[in-house]
Amino acid sequence: MRRMGVLPRKILTSMEFESWRYCRATANSASAPVTDGSAPAGLRVVVTSTASDSHTWNLIYLQLLLEELGNHVINFGPCVPDQVLVDRCRALRPDLIVMSSVNGHGVQDGIGAISLIRSAPELTSTPVVIGGKLGVAGPDGGESARRLAAAGFDAVFHDGDDIAVFRAFVDALPAPRRELRR
Ligand code: B12
């Protein structure tokens, strides 16, 4: 099992450091509640890119937006391999996973990622959404959204959609009951 108590030797980006710090605080807590009293009351949200996407400002934008709405965000950063995403989410047990892709490979990458996410027993019912500039061909009459939803996403937000729809989706999620989770 990966040790969470020692800072990995590689140089971490600030996003990776935040993720590591959070994992260390919550991992291996078989007997302790996940919350320690200092965690905010909102949702625990993972913001992540897809495996191929190196864009970062979209992720920062989503983090700031979600934090402004009162949620705790763990930003995994860009180019997150599917297996790393799943392994970290199995440990963190987030209330919501927000995936962003703008490089044009969002449909293909998203389908791969959600298939692996849904194959993990801990994540079968976790709300997972994807958004951004998902393809390169422009509007496709909802075809890509249908494919992504059929693969397992709970919602798909195309670039240009009103961000209020995303906010309403997040606001409608049930409040976490972390004190029951061990
Ligand atoms: C900066 C940039 C880069 C930088 C990124 C640096 C970095 N560290 O981030 C570099 C140079 C590395 C780069 C590389 C590439 N890029 Co680039 N890049 C851009 C650029 C100019 C700005 C992106 C940006 O930062 N926007 C600011 C953020 C805040 O906004 P955003 O990304 O648009 O996200 C918004 C929405 O999409 C939405 N959103 C995003 N995700 C989600 C998720 C949810 C759930 C919701 C609700 C909303 C949402 O909310 C955000 C705020 O409104 C855009 C063009 C543009 N003007 O948008 C191209 C662009 C994204 N890049 C593009 C491409 C093609 C590439 C490359 C493939 C180019 C190449 N051939 O190498 C590579 C891909 C590399 C990779 N592996 O992913 C295309 C994508 C085309 C498409 N999807 O149809 C764009 C659109 C340029 C273009 N017009 O062709 N890029």
py3Dmol code that shows the C-alpha trace and the ligand (Angstrom):
import py3Dmol

protein = """\
ATOM      1  CA  MET A   1       0.000   0.000   0.000  1.00  0.00           C
ATOM      2  CA  ARG A   2       1.226   3.504  -0.799  1.00  0.00           C
ATOM      3  CA  ARG A   3       2.537   5.378   2.236  1.00  0.00           C
ATOM      4  CA  MET A   4       0.800   8.699   2.695  1.00  0.00           C
ATOM      5  CA  GLY A   5       2.808  10.006   5.652  1.00  0.00           C
ATOM      6  CA  VAL A   6       6.055  10.809   3.836  1.00  0.00           C
ATOM      7  CA  LEU A   7       6.260  13.507   1.212  1.00  0.00           C
ATOM      8  CA  PRO A   8       7.060  11.862  -2.115  1.00  0.00           C
ATOM      9  CA  ARG A   9      10.594  12.595  -3.336  1.00  0.00           C
ATOM     10  CA  LYS A  10       9.596  14.130  -6.655  1.00  0.00           C
ATOM     11  CA  ILE A  11       8.911  17.867  -6.813  1.00  0.00           C
ATOM     12  CA  LEU A  12       5.169  18.364  -6.554  1.00  0.00           C
ATOM     13  CA  THR A  13       3.093  21.044  -8.207  1.00  0.00           C
ATOM     14  CA  SER A  14       0.899  22.996  -5.814  1.00  0.00           C
ATOM     15  CA  MET A  15      -2.130  21.010  -7.015  1.00  0.00           C
ATOM     16  CA  GLU A  16      -0.364  17.705  -6.393  1.00  0.00           C
ATOM     17  CA  PHE A  17       0.800  18.924  -2.979  1.00  0.00           C
ATOM     18  CA  GLU A  18      -2.732  19.865  -1.981  1.00  0.00           C
ATOM     19  CA  SER A  19      -3.937  16.469  -3.146  1.00  0.00           C
ATOM     20  CA  TRP A  20      -1.140  14.674  -1.273  1.00  0.00           C
ATOM     21  CA  ARG A  21      -1.786  16.690   1.915  1.00  0.00           C
ATOM     22  CA  TYR A  22      -5.479  15.869   1.725  1.00  0.00           C
ATOM     23  CA  CYS A  23      -4.840  12.180   1.014  1.00  0.00           C
ATOM     24  CA  ARG A  24      -2.462  12.030   3.989  1.00  0.00           C
ATOM     25  CA  ALA A  25      -5.092  13.565   6.235  1.00  0.00           C
ATOM     26  CA  THR A  26      -7.808  11.171   5.173  1.00  0.00           C
ATOM     27  CA  ALA A  27      -6.082   7.929   4.179  1.00  0.00           C
ATOM     28  CA  ASN A  28      -5.729   4.949   6.497  1.00  0.00           C
ATOM     29  CA  SER A  29      -8.363   6.382   8.821  1.00  0.00           C
ATOM     30  CA  ALA A  30     -10.142   3.101   9.463  1.00  0.00           C
ATOM     31  CA  SER A  31     -11.132   4.077  12.980  1.00  0.00           C
ATOM     32  CA  ALA A  32     -11.273   7.868  12.760  1.00  0.00           C
ATOM     33  CA  PRO A  33     -14.023   9.881  11.106  1.00  0.00           C
ATOM     34  CA  VAL A  34     -12.949  11.437   7.828  1.00  0.00           C
ATOM     35  CA  THR A  35     -13.801  14.925   9.067  1.00  0.00           C
ATOM     36  CA  ASP A  36     -11.720  16.439  11.862  1.00  0.00           C
ATOM     37  CA  GLY A  37     -13.918  19.411  12.636  1.00  0.00           C
ATOM     38  CA  SER A  38     -11.874  21.774  10.487  1.00  0.00           C
ATOM     39  CA  ALA A  39     -13.262  20.607   7.139  1.00  0.00           C
ATOM     40  CA  PRO A  40     -15.843  22.873   5.549  1.00  0.00           C
ATOM     41  CA  ALA A  41     -19.472  21.783   5.539  1.00  0.00           C
ATOM     42  CA  GLY A  42     -19.913  21.698   1.741  1.00  0.00           C
ATOM     43  CA  LEU A  43     -19.337  18.865  -0.685  1.00  0.00           C
ATOM     44  CA  ARG A  44     -15.963  17.222  -1.106  1.00  0.00           C
ATOM     45  CA  VAL A  45     -15.374  17.731  -4.828  1.00  0.00           C
ATOM     46  CA  VAL A  46     -12.632  16.311  -7.008  1.00  0.00           C
ATOM     47  CA  VAL A  47     -11.797  18.502 -10.010  1.00  0.00           C
ATOM     48  CA  THR A  48      -9.792  16.680 -12.636  1.00  0.00           C
ATOM     49  CA  SER A  49      -8.636  16.831 -16.190  1.00  0.00           C
ATOM     50  CA  THR A  50      -8.650  13.867 -18.542  1.00  0.00           C
ATOM     51  CA  ALA A  51      -5.617  11.698 -19.264  1.00  0.00           C
ATOM     52  CA  SER A  52      -4.560  13.574 -22.400  1.00  0.00           C
ATOM     53  CA  ASP A  53      -5.478  17.152 -21.504  1.00  0.00           C
ATOM     54  CA  SER A  54      -2.755  19.531 -20.312  1.00  0.00           C
ATOM     55  CA  HIS A  55      -4.875  22.713 -20.046  1.00  0.00           C
ATOM     56  CA  THR A  56      -4.992  24.090 -16.507  1.00  0.00           C
ATOM     57  CA  TRP A  57      -6.938  27.367 -16.301  1.00  0.00           C
ATOM     58  CA  ASN A  58     -10.211  25.524 -16.860  1.00  0.00           C
ATOM     59  CA  LEU A  59      -9.410  23.527 -13.715  1.00  0.00           C
ATOM     60  CA  ILE A  60      -8.527  26.619 -11.702  1.00  0.00           C
ATOM     61  CA  TYR A  61     -11.743  28.266 -12.860  1.00  0.00           C
ATOM     62  CA  LEU A  62     -13.816  25.267 -11.720  1.00  0.00           C
ATOM     63  CA  GLN A  63     -11.985  25.078  -8.394  1.00  0.00           C
ATOM     64  CA  LEU A  64     -12.628  28.752  -7.633  1.00  0.00           C
ATOM     65  CA  LEU A  65     -16.268  28.487  -8.697  1.00  0.00           C
ATOM     66  CA  LEU A  66     -16.908  25.408  -6.560  1.00  0.00           C
ATOM     67  CA  GLU A  67     -15.085  26.883  -3.562  1.00  0.00           C
ATOM     68  CA  GLU A  68     -17.100  30.063  -3.910  1.00  0.00           C
ATOM     69  CA  LEU A  69     -20.194  27.865  -3.623  1.00  0.00           C
ATOM     70  CA  GLY A  70     -18.887  26.609  -0.262  1.00  0.00           C
ATOM     71  CA  ASN A  71     -17.378  23.285  -1.294  1.00  0.00           C
ATOM     72  CA  HIS A  72     -14.003  21.719  -0.526  1.00  0.00           C
ATOM     73  CA  VAL A  73     -12.095  21.069  -3.739  1.00  0.00           C
ATOM     74  CA  ILE A  74      -9.240  18.656  -4.353  1.00  0.00           C
ATOM     75  CA  ASN A  75      -7.783  19.632  -7.712  1.00  0.00           C
ATOM     76  CA  PHE A  76      -5.965  16.715  -9.347  1.00  0.00           C
ATOM     77  CA  GLY A  77      -4.564  18.956 -12.097  1.00  0.00           C
ATOM     78  CA  PRO A  78      -3.968  18.146 -15.778  1.00  0.00           C
ATOM     79  CA  CYS A  79      -3.165  14.864 -17.573  1.00  0.00           C
ATOM     80  CA  VAL A  80      -4.490  12.537 -14.887  1.00  0.00           C
ATOM     81  CA  PRO A  81      -4.184   8.876 -15.934  1.00  0.00           C
ATOM     82  CA  ASP A  82      -7.503   7.033 -15.545  1.00  0.00           C
ATOM     83  CA  GLN A  83      -6.111   4.527 -13.044  1.00  0.00           C
ATOM     84  CA  VAL A  84      -4.608   7.288 -10.869  1.00  0.00           C
ATOM     85  CA  LEU A  85      -7.942   9.108 -10.915  1.00  0.00           C
ATOM     86  CA  VAL A  86      -9.808   5.993  -9.827  1.00  0.00           C
ATOM     87  CA  ASP A  87      -7.282   5.005  -7.143  1.00  0.00           C
ATOM     88  CA  ARG A  88      -7.289   8.484  -5.588  1.00  0.00           C
ATOM     89  CA  CYS A  89     -11.080   8.732  -5.704  1.00  0.00           C
ATOM     90  CA  ARG A  90     -11.442   5.333  -4.053  1.00  0.00           C
ATOM     91  CA  ALA A  91      -9.341   6.685  -1.179  1.00  0.00           C
ATOM     92  CA  LEU A  92     -10.977  10.105  -0.996  1.00  0.00           C
ATOM     93  CA  ARG A  93     -14.608   9.024  -1.557  1.00  0.00           C
ATOM     94  CA  PRO A  94     -15.639  12.429  -2.975  1.00  0.00           C
ATOM     95  CA  ASP A  95     -19.252  13.619  -3.065  1.00  0.00           C
ATOM     96  CA  LEU A  96     -18.786  14.771  -6.660  1.00  0.00           C
ATOM     97  CA  ILE A  97     -16.213  14.316  -9.428  1.00  0.00           C
ATOM     98  CA  VAL A  98     -15.995  17.164 -11.948  1.00  0.00           C
ATOM     99  CA  MET A  99     -14.048  16.310 -15.083  1.00  0.00           C
ATOM    100  CA  SER A 100     -12.974  18.974 -17.541  1.00  0.00           C
ATOM    101  CA  SER A 101     -11.587  18.663 -21.034  1.00  0.00           C
ATOM    102  CA  VAL A 102     -10.945  21.380 -23.602  1.00  0.00           C
ATOM    103  CA  ASN A 103      -8.358  19.868 -25.962  1.00  0.00           C
ATOM    104  CA  GLY A 104     -10.910  18.212 -28.233  1.00  0.00           C
ATOM    105  CA  HIS A 105     -10.506  14.633 -26.956  1.00  0.00           C
ATOM    106  CA  GLY A 106     -13.099  14.927 -24.215  1.00  0.00           C
ATOM    107  CA  VAL A 107     -15.589  12.393 -25.557  1.00  0.00           C
ATOM    108  CA  GLN A 108     -13.031   9.671 -26.176  1.00  0.00           C
ATOM    109  CA  ASP A 109     -11.092  10.318 -22.943  1.00  0.00           C
ATOM    110  CA  GLY A 110     -14.268  10.804 -20.930  1.00  0.00           C
ATOM    111  CA  ILE A 111     -15.744   7.472 -21.991  1.00  0.00           C
ATOM    112  CA  GLY A 112     -12.519   5.682 -21.041  1.00  0.00           C
ATOM    113  CA  ALA A 113     -12.363   7.386 -17.648  1.00  0.00           C
ATOM    114  CA  ILE A 114     -16.003   6.891 -16.690  1.00  0.00           C
ATOM    115  CA  SER A 115     -15.891   3.210 -17.635  1.00  0.00           C
ATOM    116  CA  LEU A 116     -13.028   2.668 -15.178  1.00  0.00           C
ATOM    117  CA  ILE A 117     -14.665   4.848 -12.508  1.00  0.00           C
ATOM    118  CA  ARG A 118     -17.928   2.908 -12.694  1.00  0.00           C
ATOM    119  CA  SER A 119     -16.074  -0.399 -12.482  1.00  0.00           C
ATOM    120  CA  ALA A 120     -14.867   0.537  -8.963  1.00  0.00           C
ATOM    121  CA  PRO A 121     -17.476  -0.637  -6.400  1.00  0.00           C
ATOM    122  CA  GLU A 122     -16.933   2.484  -4.205  1.00  0.00           C
ATOM    123  CA  LEU A 123     -17.652   4.817  -7.120  1.00  0.00           C
ATOM    124  CA  THR A 124     -20.638   3.235  -8.864  1.00  0.00           C
ATOM    125  CA  SER A 125     -23.083   5.828  -7.513  1.00  0.00           C
ATOM    126  CA  THR A 126     -20.741   8.820  -7.055  1.00  0.00           C
ATOM    127  CA  PRO A 127     -22.035  11.785  -9.082  1.00  0.00           C
ATOM    128  CA  VAL A 128     -19.611  12.369 -11.973  1.00  0.00           C
ATOM    129  CA  VAL A 129     -19.956  15.159 -14.526  1.00  0.00           C
ATOM    130  CA  ILE A 130     -17.907  16.270 -17.499  1.00  0.00           C
ATOM    131  CA  GLY A 131     -17.747  19.577 -19.322  1.00  0.00           C
ATOM    132  CA  GLY A 132     -15.708  21.900 -21.505  1.00  0.00           C
ATOM    133  CA  LYS A 133     -14.839  21.913 -25.206  1.00  0.00           C
ATOM    134  CA  LEU A 134     -15.497  18.235 -25.587  1.00  0.00           C
ATOM    135  CA  GLY A 135     -15.018  17.733 -29.313  1.00  0.00           C
ATOM    136  CA  VAL A 136     -13.483  19.443 -32.315  1.00  0.00           C
ATOM    137  CA  ALA A 137     -16.454  19.303 -34.674  1.00  0.00           C
ATOM    138  CA  GLY A 138     -18.677  21.891 -32.986  1.00  0.00           C
ATOM    139  CA  PRO A 139     -22.310  21.253 -32.045  1.00  0.00           C
ATOM    140  CA  ASP A 140     -23.386  17.686 -32.863  1.00  0.00           C
ATOM    141  CA  GLY A 141     -27.030  17.818 -31.876  1.00  0.00           C
ATOM    142  CA  GLY A 142     -26.395  16.273 -28.489  1.00  0.00           C
ATOM    143  CA  GLU A 143     -24.836  13.074 -29.847  1.00  0.00           C
ATOM    144  CA  SER A 144     -21.632  13.322 -27.787  1.00  0.00           C
ATOM    145  CA  ALA A 145     -23.622  14.171 -24.652  1.00  0.00           C
ATOM    146  CA  ARG A 146     -25.779  11.071 -25.215  1.00  0.00           C
ATOM    147  CA  ARG A 147     -22.687   8.878 -25.617  1.00  0.00           C
ATOM    148  CA  LEU A 148     -21.085  10.279 -22.464  1.00  0.00           C
ATOM    149  CA  ALA A 149     -24.297   9.884 -20.471  1.00  0.00           C
ATOM    150  CA  ALA A 150     -24.757   6.330 -21.761  1.00  0.00           C
ATOM    151  CA  ALA A 151     -21.204   5.533 -20.643  1.00  0.00           C
ATOM    152  CA  GLY A 152     -22.030   6.604 -17.072  1.00  0.00           C
ATOM    153  CA  PHE A 153     -21.787  10.383 -16.593  1.00  0.00           C
ATOM    154  CA  ASP A 154     -24.580  11.967 -14.577  1.00  0.00           C
ATOM    155  CA  ALA A 155     -24.418  15.224 -16.539  1.00  0.00           C
ATOM    156  CA  VAL A 156     -22.583  16.713 -19.521  1.00  0.00           C
ATOM    157  CA  PHE A 157     -21.921  20.456 -19.878  1.00  0.00           C
ATOM    158  CA  HIS A 158     -20.816  21.722 -23.262  1.00  0.00           C
ATOM    159  CA  ASP A 159     -18.792  24.896 -23.643  1.00  0.00           C
ATOM    160  CA  GLY A 160     -21.206  27.775 -24.005  1.00  0.00           C
ATOM    161  CA  ASP A 161     -23.815  26.204 -21.753  1.00  0.00           C
ATOM    162  CA  ASP A 162     -24.998  28.525 -19.056  1.00  0.00           C
ATOM    163  CA  ILE A 163     -22.765  27.991 -16.030  1.00  0.00           C
ATOM    164  CA  ALA A 164     -25.902  28.548 -13.932  1.00  0.00           C
ATOM    165  CA  VAL A 165     -27.086  25.096 -15.027  1.00  0.00           C
ATOM    166  CA  PHE A 166     -23.910  23.562 -13.592  1.00  0.00           C
ATOM    167  CA  ARG A 167     -24.286  25.558 -10.380  1.00  0.00           C
ATOM    168  CA  ALA A 168     -27.890  24.396 -10.056  1.00  0.00           C
ATOM    169  CA  PHE A 169     -26.764  20.789 -10.529  1.00  0.00           C
ATOM    170  CA  VAL A 170     -24.156  21.146  -7.769  1.00  0.00           C
ATOM    171  CA  ASP A 171     -26.567  22.933  -5.430  1.00  0.00           C
ATOM    172  CA  ALA A 172     -29.129  20.150  -5.881  1.00  0.00           C
ATOM    173  CA  LEU A 173     -26.762  17.425  -4.667  1.00  0.00           C
ATOM    174  CA  PRO A 174     -27.575  16.111  -1.197  1.00  0.00           C
ATOM    175  CA  ALA A 175     -25.506  17.432   1.704  1.00  0.00           C
ATOM    176  CA  PRO A 176     -22.768  14.992   2.723  1.00  0.00           C
ATOM    177  CA  ARG A 177     -23.189  12.884   5.847  1.00  0.00           C
ATOM    178  CA  ARG A 178     -19.529  12.259   6.429  1.00  0.00           C
ATOM    179  CA  GLU A 179     -19.854  11.593  10.124  1.00  0.00           C
ATOM    180  CA  LEU A 180     -21.375   8.223   9.179  1.00  0.00           C
ATOM    181  CA  ARG A 181     -18.501   7.316   6.843  1.00  0.00           C
ATOM    182  CA  ARG A 182     -15.483   5.520   8.232  1.00  0.00           C
TER     183      ARG A 182
END
"""
ligand_1 = """\
91
B12
C -3.769 28.382 -23.231
C -4.094 27.301 -24.235
C -3.200 26.238 -24.364
C -1.959 26.082 -23.505
C -2.397 25.522 -22.123
C -1.467 26.007 -21.021
C -2.015 25.701 -19.665
N -1.117 25.466 -18.755
O -3.203 25.663 -19.454
C -1.115 25.073 -24.353
C -0.180 25.845 -25.270
C -0.298 24.062 -23.559
C -2.184 24.418 -25.199
C -2.004 23.208 -25.818
C -2.945 22.642 -26.686
N -4.084 23.177 -27.108
Co -4.823 24.778 -26.295
N -5.560 26.425 -25.880
C -5.286 27.379 -25.024
C -6.272 28.541 -25.117
C -5.594 29.677 -25.908
C -6.791 29.117 -23.805
C -7.335 28.063 -22.824
C -7.598 28.716 -21.483
O -6.729 28.751 -20.611
N -8.827 29.240 -21.288
C -9.249 29.848 -20.031
C -10.177 28.862 -19.255
C -10.611 29.508 -17.927
O -11.348 28.712 -20.039
P -11.693 27.362 -20.866
O -10.519 26.457 -20.909
O -12.303 27.776 -22.147
O -12.792 26.677 -19.946
C -14.073 27.308 -19.879
C -15.185 26.464 -20.457
O -14.731 25.504 -21.402
C -15.868 25.878 -19.265
N -15.479 24.535 -18.829
C -14.310 23.870 -19.003
N -14.368 22.689 -18.400
C -15.591 22.571 -17.804
C -16.157 21.558 -17.038
C -17.446 21.728 -16.532
C -18.075 20.669 -15.690
C -18.167 22.928 -16.812
C -19.553 23.132 -16.287
C -17.604 23.932 -17.602
C -16.318 23.754 -18.079
O -15.608 26.739 -18.171
C -14.419 27.506 -18.419
C -14.739 28.958 -18.104
O -15.734 29.444 -18.944
C -7.464 27.886 -25.921
C -8.202 28.827 -26.884
C -9.189 29.693 -26.140
N -9.109 30.955 -26.399
O -9.999 29.174 -25.360
C -6.744 26.794 -26.698
C -7.471 25.482 -27.074
C -8.259 25.001 -25.864
N -6.393 24.561 -27.347
C -6.667 23.784 -28.326
C -5.810 22.770 -28.814
C -6.244 22.031 -30.064
C -4.600 22.487 -28.180
C -3.577 21.441 -28.581
C -4.164 20.097 -29.045
C -2.711 22.069 -29.676
C -1.677 21.138 -30.276
N -1.912 20.740 -31.512
O -0.725 20.787 -29.616
C -2.730 21.301 -27.311
C -3.316 20.209 -26.403
C -2.342 19.797 -25.361
C -2.957 18.727 -24.477
N -2.224 17.639 -24.291
O -4.057 18.880 -23.993
C -8.033 24.063 -28.927
C -9.074 22.989 -28.584
C -9.998 22.747 -29.775
C -11.304 22.093 -29.436
N -11.578 21.580 -28.269
O -12.124 22.083 -30.327
C -8.316 25.475 -28.404
C -9.808 25.771 -28.189
C -7.722 26.469 -29.454
C -8.476 26.462 -30.730
N -9.381 27.388 -30.963
O -8.247 25.616 -31.552
N -3.281 25.178 -25.244
"""
view = py3Dmol.view(width=600, height=400)
view.addModel(protein, "pdb")
view.setStyle({"model": 0}, {"cartoon": {"style": "trace"}})
view.addModel(ligand_1, "xyz")
view.setStyle({"model": 1}, {"stick": {}})
view.zoomTo()
view.show()
